Amino acid sequence: MGAIGEGTIRVLNEEIASRVSLQQIHNVEARERAELERRVLRFHADRPVVPLEGRSVIIVDDGIATGATARAALQVARAKGAKRVILAVPVAAEDTIREFSSLADQVVCLATPPHFRAVGNWYRDFAQTEDEQVCALLSAAHRSTLPSAGNGIDEEVAITLGPVVCTGHLTVPPNALGVVIFAHGSGSSRHSPRNKLVAELFHQRRLGTLLFDLLSADEAADRHNVFNIELLAARLVLATRWLSQQAEPGVPVRPFGYLGASTGGAAALWAATDPGVQRVIAAVVSRGGRPDLATPRLPHVRAPTLLIVGDHDTTVVELNRQAAEKLKCETRIELVPGATHLFEESGALEKVAELSAEWFVKHFTASAIKA
């Protein structure tokens, strides 16, 4: 009776949906969104999300009958900022293709048989593609694009953080200006599509990234740990020291930066005051963060700090303004128009990534000049 896509995308076949109750539709959608999230996490794995903003996107379907899934895919691409969307299919119903001519910038369809009936009728083999096949193909394609040895780093890493060992993903493009260490907030993880999108945009600006979880799965289950800013900051300091030790002999340690989200914003500011890492932290960015939770340490922050908040996130905007008054370092507040706490609105997260990248590039470059 319809299809869903990432974000809040939903397409309903009104003729079919009118035969069931709104509660039934809600129940089905809730179940399918859980499955969608599972697939998103599994298919992305630890690979950075490819940004669509400003790009031409080709959506390929095995065929179109009602077109619900294709419509959802088109809407997802538009929501992620695609400049041009092309729909390419081998076979479809003729009237459906006519409808799509107004939804996509271009439609390519090889055949529109007069007695269409079903997509599977036009295949010799219409067996389903299993998740394992998809994962294997995506992994093979990703490996073929990784930088060669000596030209960059793109690898899984294990970091000892006190009593636990956490896994992470370190990506350093060739000739990187520095490395940004992510400190996500409560309810998020290194697998978060939002974090991966920001990381991918950073890589395009020659910024390395380290995405990892500050808590083990068992620790994260305890909400007290999630809001224990001192503990999170201590883990961030340990990760920074680990990263400092990864430099090759004779190669200067790159400048580092912290990107904190939600409670991770407070942890980043707290960690930046630690004497053991203070000299290598060239910049801090808080994304929808809670810097007020690091109030005792705010006057001691020396790294230039950018506070990014959605202008519709009114409570957090005020908390950031109060925190900014306590910071003695170079400080700037940027309000993203029309954005709420998670920056889920179209183009909002891309704006956050752009502002953050500019801040890190500016201060990493300045740090290198001083060195």
C-alpha positions as CSV (number, residue, x, y, z in Angstrom):
1,M,0.0,0.0,0.0
2,G,3.0,2.3,-0.3
3,A,6.7,2.8,0.5
4,I,8.9,4.6,2.9
5,G,12.4,6.2,2.6
6,E,15.1,7.6,5.0
7,G,14.0,10.5,7.0
8,T,10.3,11.1,7.0
9,I,9.6,10.0,3.4
10,R,6.3,8.2,3.0
11,V,4.4,7.4,-0.2
12,L,0.9,5.9,0.0
13,N,-1.2,4.2,-2.7
14,E,-4.4,6.0,-1.7
15,E,-6.7,3.5,-3.4
16,I,-5.3,0.6,-1.3
17,A,-4.7,2.7,1.8
18,S,-8.3,3.8,1.9
19,R,-9.3,0.2,2.6
20,V,-7.5,0.0,5.9
21,S,-7.5,2.0,9.1
22,L,-5.1,4.8,10.0
23,Q,-3.9,2.6,13.0
24,Q,-3.1,-0.3,10.6
25,I,-1.1,2.1,8.4
26,H,0.7,3.4,11.5
27,N,1.5,-0.1,12.7
28,V,2.9,-1.2,9.4
29,E,5.0,1.9,8.9
30,A,6.5,1.6,12.4
31,R,7.5,-2.0,11.7
32,E,8.9,-1.2,8.3
33,R,10.9,1.9,9.6
34,A,12.6,-0.4,12.1
35,E,13.6,-2.7,9.2
36,L,14.7,0.4,7.1
37,E,16.9,1.5,9.9
38,R,18.4,-2.0,10.2
39,R,19.2,-2.0,6.5
40,V,20.6,1.5,6.5
41,L,23.1,0.6,9.3
42,R,24.0,-2.8,7.7
43,F,24.5,-1.5,4.1
44,H,26.4,1.6,5.1
45,A,28.5,-0.5,7.6
46,D,31.5,1.7,8.4
47,R,31.7,3.4,5.1
48,P,31.2,7.2,4.9
49,V,27.9,8.2,3.4
50,V,28.2,9.7,-0.1
51,P,26.7,13.2,-0.1
52,L,24.1,14.0,-2.7
53,E,23.9,17.7,-2.3
54,G,24.5,19.5,-5.7
55,R,25.0,16.2,-7.6
56,S,23.2,14.4,-10.4
57,V,21.7,11.2,-9.0
58,I,20.6,8.2,-11.0
59,I,18.0,6.0,-9.4
60,V,17.8,2.5,-10.9
61,D,14.8,0.2,-10.3
62,D,14.3,-3.3,-11.7
63,G,10.9,-2.2,-13.0
64,I,7.9,0.0,-12.1
65,A,4.3,-1.1,-11.6
66,T,2.6,1.2,-9.0
67,G,5.9,3.2,-8.6
68,A,5.7,3.7,-4.8
69,T,9.3,2.7,-4.1
70,A,10.6,4.8,-7.0
71,R,8.6,7.8,-5.8
72,A,10.1,7.3,-2.3
73,A,13.6,7.1,-3.7
74,L,13.1,10.2,-5.7
75,Q,11.9,12.1,-2.6
76,V,14.9,10.9,-0.6
77,A,17.3,12.1,-3.2
78,R,15.6,15.5,-3.4
79,A,15.5,15.8,0.4
80,K,19.3,15.1,0.5
81,G,19.9,18.0,-1.9
82,A,20.3,16.3,-5.3
83,K,20.6,18.9,-8.0
84,R,19.3,16.6,-10.8
85,V,17.5,13.2,-10.4
86,I,17.3,10.7,-13.2
87,L,15.1,7.6,-13.0
88,A,16.4,4.6,-15.1
89,V,14.3,1.4,-15.5
90,P,14.3,-1.5,-18.0
91,V,10.5,-2.0,-18.0
92,A,7.4,-0.2,-16.7
93,A,3.7,0.5,-17.2
94,E,3.3,3.2,-19.8
95,D,0.9,5.3,-17.8
96,T,3.2,5.1,-14.7
97,I,6.1,6.4,-16.8
98,R,4.0,9.4,-17.9
99,E,3.4,10.2,-14.3
100,F,7.1,10.1,-13.5
101,S,8.0,12.5,-16.2
102,S,6.9,15.3,-13.9
103,L,8.6,13.9,-10.8
104,A,12.1,13.2,-12.2
105,D,14.3,15.5,-14.3
106,Q,14.7,12.7,-16.8
107,V,13.2,9.2,-17.2
108,V,14.9,6.4,-19.1
109,C,12.8,3.3,-19.7
110,L,13.7,0.7,-22.3
111,A,10.3,-0.9,-22.6
112,T,6.6,-0.1,-21.9
113,P,4.7,-3.2,-23.0
114,P,0.9,-2.7,-23.5
115,H,-0.1,-5.6,-21.3
116,F,2.3,-4.9,-18.4
117,R,0.7,-6.6,-15.4
118,A,3.8,-7.2,-13.2
119,V,7.5,-6.5,-13.3
120,G,8.5,-10.2,-12.8
121,N,6.7,-11.2,-16.0
122,W,9.4,-9.5,-18.0
123,Y,12.4,-11.4,-16.4
124,R,13.7,-14.8,-17.0
125,D,15.1,-14.8,-13.5
126,F,13.4,-12.5,-11.0
127,A,15.0,-14.0,-7.8
128,Q,15.3,-11.5,-4.9
129,T,18.7,-10.0,-4.0
130,E,19.7,-11.1,-0.5
131,D,21.2,-8.7,2.0
132,E,24.5,-10.6,2.0
133,Q,24.8,-10.1,-1.8
134,V,24.2,-6.3,-1.4
135,C,26.8,-6.1,1.5
136,A,29.4,-8.0,-0.5
137,L,29.0,-5.8,-3.6
138,L,29.1,-2.6,-1.6
139,S,32.2,-3.7,0.2
140,A,34.0,-4.7,-3.0
141,A,33.1,-1.4,-4.6
142,H,34.4,0.5,-1.5
143,R,37.7,-1.4,-1.4
144,S,38.4,-0.4,-5.0
145,T,38.2,3.3,-4.1
146,L,40.3,3.3,-0.9
147,P,43.6,5.3,-1.1
148,S,46.7,3.3,-1.7
149,A,49.3,2.9,1.0
150,G,51.1,6.2,1.8
151,N,48.4,8.2,0.2
152,G,45.9,8.1,3.0
153,I,44.3,6.0,5.7
154,D,40.9,4.4,5.8
155,E,40.7,1.7,8.4
156,E,39.0,0.2,11.4
157,V,40.9,0.9,14.6
158,A,40.8,-0.4,18.2
159,I,41.3,2.2,21.0
160,T,41.9,1.4,24.6
161,L,39.8,3.8,26.7
162,G,40.5,3.0,30.3
163,P,38.7,-0.3,31.2
164,V,37.2,-0.8,27.7
165,V,38.5,-1.2,24.2
166,C,36.3,0.6,21.7
167,T,36.3,0.2,17.9
168,G,36.4,3.2,15.6
169,H,37.0,4.3,12.0
170,L,40.0,6.5,11.1
171,T,40.0,8.2,7.7
172,V,42.9,10.5,6.8
173,P,42.8,11.8,3.2
174,P,46.1,12.4,1.4
175,N,47.8,15.7,2.5
176,A,45.2,16.1,5.3
177,L,45.3,19.5,7.2
178,G,44.4,17.8,10.4
179,V,42.1,15.2,12.0
180,V,38.7,15.9,13.6
181,I,37.7,13.6,16.5
182,F,33.9,13.1,16.7
183,A,32.2,13.1,20.1
184,H,28.6,12.1,19.5
185,G,25.8,12.7,22.0
186,S,23.3,10.5,23.7
187,G,21.3,8.1,21.5
188,S,23.9,8.3,18.6
189,S,26.9,6.2,17.6
190,R,29.8,6.1,15.2
191,H,27.4,4.4,12.8
192,S,25.0,7.4,12.7
193,P,24.2,8.4,9.1
194,R,24.4,12.0,10.3
195,N,28.0,11.6,11.5
196,K,29.0,9.7,8.4
197,L,27.5,12.4,6.1
198,V,29.5,15.1,8.0
199,A,32.7,13.0,7.9
200,E,32.4,12.4,4.1
201,L,32.1,16.2,3.5
202,F,35.1,16.8,5.8
203,H,37.2,14.3,3.7
204,Q,36.4,16.4,0.6
205,R,38.0,19.4,2.4
206,R,41.2,17.4,3.3
207,L,40.1,16.9,6.9
208,G,40.7,13.5,8.5
209,T,38.1,12.0,10.9
210,L,38.1,9.6,13.8
211,L,34.6,8.2,14.5
212,F,34.3,6.0,17.6
213,D,32.1,5.4,20.6
214,L,33.1,6.9,23.9
215,L,31.2,4.2,25.8
216,S,30.9,0.4,25.4
217,A,27.4,-1.0,24.7
218,D,26.9,-2.0,28.3
219,E,28.1,1.4,29.6
220,A,25.8,3.3,27.1
221,A,22.8,1.3,28.5
222,D,23.2,3.2,31.8
223,R,21.8,6.8,31.2
224,H,24.0,8.1,34.0
225,N,27.1,7.3,31.9
226,V,25.6,9.1,28.9
227,F,25.4,12.3,30.9
228,N,28.6,11.9,32.8
229,I,30.5,14.7,31.0
230,E,33.7,14.2,33.0
231,L,33.8,10.5,32.0
232,L,33.1,11.2,28.3
233,A,35.8,13.9,28.3
234,A,38.4,11.6,29.9
235,R,37.7,9.0,27.1
236,L,38.1,11.7,24.5
237,V,41.4,12.7,26.0
238,L,42.6,9.0,25.8
239,A,41.5,8.8,22.2
240,T,43.4,12.0,21.4
241,R,46.6,10.6,23.0
242,W,46.2,7.4,21.1
243,L,45.8,9.3,17.8
244,S,48.9,11.4,18.6
245,Q,50.9,8.2,18.9
246,Q,49.9,7.0,15.4
247,A,52.1,9.6,13.6
248,E,55.0,8.1,11.8
249,P,58.5,8.7,13.2
250,G,59.8,12.1,12.2
251,V,56.4,13.3,11.0
252,P,55.0,16.2,13.0
253,V,51.7,15.4,14.8
254,R,48.8,17.0,12.8
255,P,46.6,19.5,14.6
256,F,43.5,17.9,16.0
257,G,40.0,19.2,16.5
258,Y,36.9,18.1,18.4
259,L,33.4,18.0,16.9
260,G,30.9,17.4,19.6
261,A,27.1,16.9,19.3
262,S,24.6,17.2,22.1
263,T,26.3,16.0,25.3
264,G,29.4,15.4,23.2
265,G,29.7,19.1,22.8
266,A,30.2,19.5,26.5
267,A,32.7,16.6,26.5
268,A,34.7,18.2,23.7
269,L,35.0,21.5,25.5
270,W,35.9,19.7,28.8
271,A,38.5,17.6,27.1
272,A,40.0,20.6,25.3
273,T,41.1,22.0,28.7
274,D,43.1,18.8,29.6
275,P,46.9,19.8,29.9
276,G,47.9,16.6,28.2
277,V,46.1,17.4,24.9
278,Q,45.5,21.1,25.1
279,R,48.5,22.0,22.9
280,V,47.3,19.8,20.0
281,I,43.7,20.8,19.9
282,A,43.5,23.6,17.3
283,A,39.7,24.0,17.2
284,V,36.4,22.9,18.7
285,V,32.9,22.8,17.1
286,S,29.8,22.1,19.1
287,R,26.8,20.9,16.9
288,G,23.5,21.3,18.7
289,G,25.6,20.8,21.8
290,R,25.1,21.4,25.5
291,P,28.2,23.5,26.4
292,D,26.4,24.5,29.6
293,L,27.1,21.0,31.0
294,A,30.9,21.9,30.9
295,T,30.4,25.2,32.7
296,P,33.2,24.7,35.3
297,R,35.8,24.3,32.5
298,L,34.5,26.9,30.0
299,P,36.8,29.7,31.2
300,H,39.8,27.4,30.7
301,V,39.1,26.5,27.0
302,R,41.9,27.9,24.8
303,A,41.0,26.4,21.4
304,P,38.9,28.6,19.1
305,T,35.3,27.4,19.5
306,L,32.3,27.5,17.1
307,L,28.8,26.8,18.6
308,I,26.3,25.8,15.9
309,V,22.6,25.6,16.9
310,G,19.3,25.4,14.9
311,D,17.4,28.6,15.4
312,H,14.2,26.7,16.1
313,D,16.0,24.9,19.0
314,T,15.2,27.8,21.3
315,T,16.2,26.4,24.6
316,V,19.6,25.2,23.4
317,V,20.2,28.5,21.7
318,E,19.9,30.3,25.0
319,L,22.1,27.7,26.7
320,N,24.8,28.2,24.1
321,R,24.6,32.0,24.4
322,Q,25.1,31.8,28.1
323,A,28.0,29.4,27.6
324,A,29.6,31.7,25.0
325,E,29.7,34.5,27.6
326,K,31.9,32.2,29.9
327,L,34.3,31.2,27.1
328,K,37.5,33.3,27.1
329,C,38.8,31.9,23.8
330,E,37.9,33.0,20.2
331,T,34.2,32.1,20.1
332,R,31.4,32.3,17.5
333,I,27.8,31.3,17.5
334,E,26.1,30.3,14.2
335,L,22.4,29.8,14.0
336,V,21.1,27.6,11.2
337,P,17.8,29.0,9.8
338,G,14.8,26.8,10.1
339,A,16.7,24.0,11.8
340,T,15.8,22.0,15.0
341,H,17.9,20.1,17.4
342,L,19.0,17.2,15.1
343,F,19.3,19.3,11.9
344,E,17.0,16.9,10.1
345,E,15.5,19.6,7.8
346,S,16.6,19.5,4.2
347,G,20.0,21.0,3.7
348,A,20.5,21.8,7.5
349,L,23.1,19.1,8.2
350,E,25.0,20.0,5.1
351,K,25.1,23.6,6.3
352,V,26.4,22.4,9.7
353,A,29.1,20.4,7.9
354,E,30.1,23.4,5.7
355,L,30.4,25.8,8.7
356,S,32.3,23.2,10.7
357,A,34.7,22.4,7.8
358,E,35.4,26.1,7.3
359,W,36.2,26.5,11.0
360,F,38.6,23.5,11.1
361,V,40.3,24.4,7.9
362,K,40.9,28.0,9.0
363,H,42.3,27.0,12.4
364,F,44.2,23.9,11.3
365,T,46.0,26.1,8.7
366,A,46.7,28.8,11.3
367,S,48.1,26.1,13.6
368,A,50.4,24.7,10.9
369,I,51.7,28.2,10.2
370,K,52.5,28.8,13.9
371,A,54.3,25.4,14.1
